[in-house]
Amino acid sequence: MSLHERMFGLAGHAGAYQWLVRPFFGKLHGRVAADVAAAGLADGARVLDAGTGPGLVPLAIARAAPGLRVDGVDLSAAMVERARRGAAAAGLAGRVTFTVADVAALPFADATFDLVVSTMSLHHWADPAAGVHELRRVLRPGGRMWIYDARVALRRGEVPGVPSRREAVRTGRLPVRLVGRLIY
Ligand SMILES: C[S@@+](CC[C@H](N)C(=O)[O-])C[C@H]1O[C@@H](n2cnc3c(N)ncnc32)[C@H](O)[C@@H]1O
């Protein structure tokens, strides 16, 4: 695992990470959950959050869309442990599942998910193209994939020959839109 993938050590300190990022990513997480809730997925549909960290996005999705089943994967065992504890504390462990895995080698069958999301993780992936291909493998035909990250980083997630588009995302009061969404 590279230093970048380990977030220069922070990935092993899930509690500190969660405390640090809430003020920065809280609005973005709410926006992602609202986008998923508005996607019109049927009850029982499955959503995957790639590079979930301490699992804040899956919990927000589960609250915003009570009919969905949500999985989160992360390279860091410390993050996944923290995410599981958060789900249990929130009473959501029955609908939200966390697994230690690399986005480029996922332990899921082809076409398992109806929607894949990822938030502020792509810029850490060692091989973004491999991650995108693997995420597309576990997505059902016609399913959607939304990768949210800093706009300057999103280009790394574009894969030659696979159609995608990028759009800016408003997440707060800042006049500058720093975050974007790469849509597959
Ligand atoms: C900045 S954190 C974002 C966490 C969460 N998505 C959020 O918005 O709070 C990036 C996460 O990506 C994870 N990560 C980095 N490379 C990964 C990979 N190849 N596969 C899975 N997770 C990865 C890190 O362990 C870390 O938890």
The ligand as an SDF file (V2000), in Angstrom:
LIG
                    3D

 27 29  0  0  0  0  0  0  0  0999 V2000
   -9.7670   11.2910    2.1770 C   0  0  0  0  0  0  0  0  0  0  0  0
  -10.4030    9.7250    2.6490 S   0  0  0  0  0  0  0  0  0  0  0  0
  -12.1320    9.8890    2.1890 C   0  0  0  0  0  0  0  0  0  0  0  0
  -13.0010    8.9980    3.0370 C   0  0  0  0  0  0  0  0  0  0  0  0
  -14.5090    9.1820    2.7960 C   0  0  0  0  0  0  0  0  0  0  0  0
  -14.8980    8.8040    1.4470 N   0  0  0  0  0  0  0  0  0  0  0  0
  -14.9590   10.5850    3.1090 C   0  0  0  0  0  0  0  0  0  0  0  0
  -15.4450   11.2830    2.2100 O   0  0  0  0  0  0  0  0  0  0  0  0
  -14.8600   10.9730    4.2870 O   0  0  0  0  0  0  0  0  0  0  0  0
   -9.7750    8.6190    1.4200 C   0  0  0  0  0  0  0  0  0  0  0  0
  -10.0190    7.1300    1.7450 C   0  0  0  0  0  0  0  0  0  0  0  0
   -9.6880    6.3790    0.5850 O   0  0  0  0  0  0  0  0  0  0  0  0
   -9.1110    5.1540    1.0380 C   0  0  0  0  0  0  0  0  0  0  0  0
   -8.3740    4.5600   -0.0780 N   0  0  0  0  0  0  0  0  0  0  0  0
   -7.2320    5.0150   -0.6700 C   0  0  0  0  0  0  0  0  0  0  0  0
   -6.8850    4.2010   -1.6750 N   0  0  0  0  0  0  0  0  0  0  0  0
   -7.8330    3.2210   -1.7410 C   0  0  0  0  0  0  0  0  0  0  0  0
   -7.9980    2.0600   -2.5700 C   0  0  0  0  0  0  0  0  0  0  0  0
   -7.1430    1.7840   -3.5570 N   0  0  0  0  0  0  0  0  0  0  0  0
   -9.0680    1.2690   -2.3400 N   0  0  0  0  0  0  0  0  0  0  0  0
   -9.9380    1.5410   -1.3220 C   0  0  0  0  0  0  0  0  0  0  0  0
   -9.8190    2.6200   -0.5110 N   0  0  0  0  0  0  0  0  0  0  0  0
   -8.7790    3.4400   -0.7150 C   0  0  0  0  0  0  0  0  0  0  0  0
   -8.2540    5.5680    2.2180 C   0  0  0  0  0  0  0  0  0  0  0  0
   -7.9590    4.4770    3.0620 O   0  0  0  0  0  0  0  0  0  0  0  0
   -9.1650    6.6100    2.8890 C   0  0  0  0  0  0  0  0  0  0  0  0
   -9.9690    6.0420    3.8870 O   0  0  0  0  0  0  0  0  0  0  0  0
  1  2  1  0
  2  3  1  0
  2 10  1  0
  3  4  1  0
  4  5  1  0
  5  6  1  0
  5  7  1  0
  7  8  2  0
  7  9  1  0
 10 11  1  0
 11 12  1  0
 11 26  1  0
 12 13  1  0
 13 14  1  0
 13 24  1  0
 14 15  1  0
 14 23  1  0
 15 16  2  0
 16 17  1  0
 17 18  1  0
 17 23  2  0
 18 19  1  0
 18 20  2  0
 20 21  1  0
 21 22  2  0
 22 23  1  0
 24 25  1  0
 24 26  1  0
 26 27  1  0
M  CHG  2   2   1   9  -1
M  END
$$$$
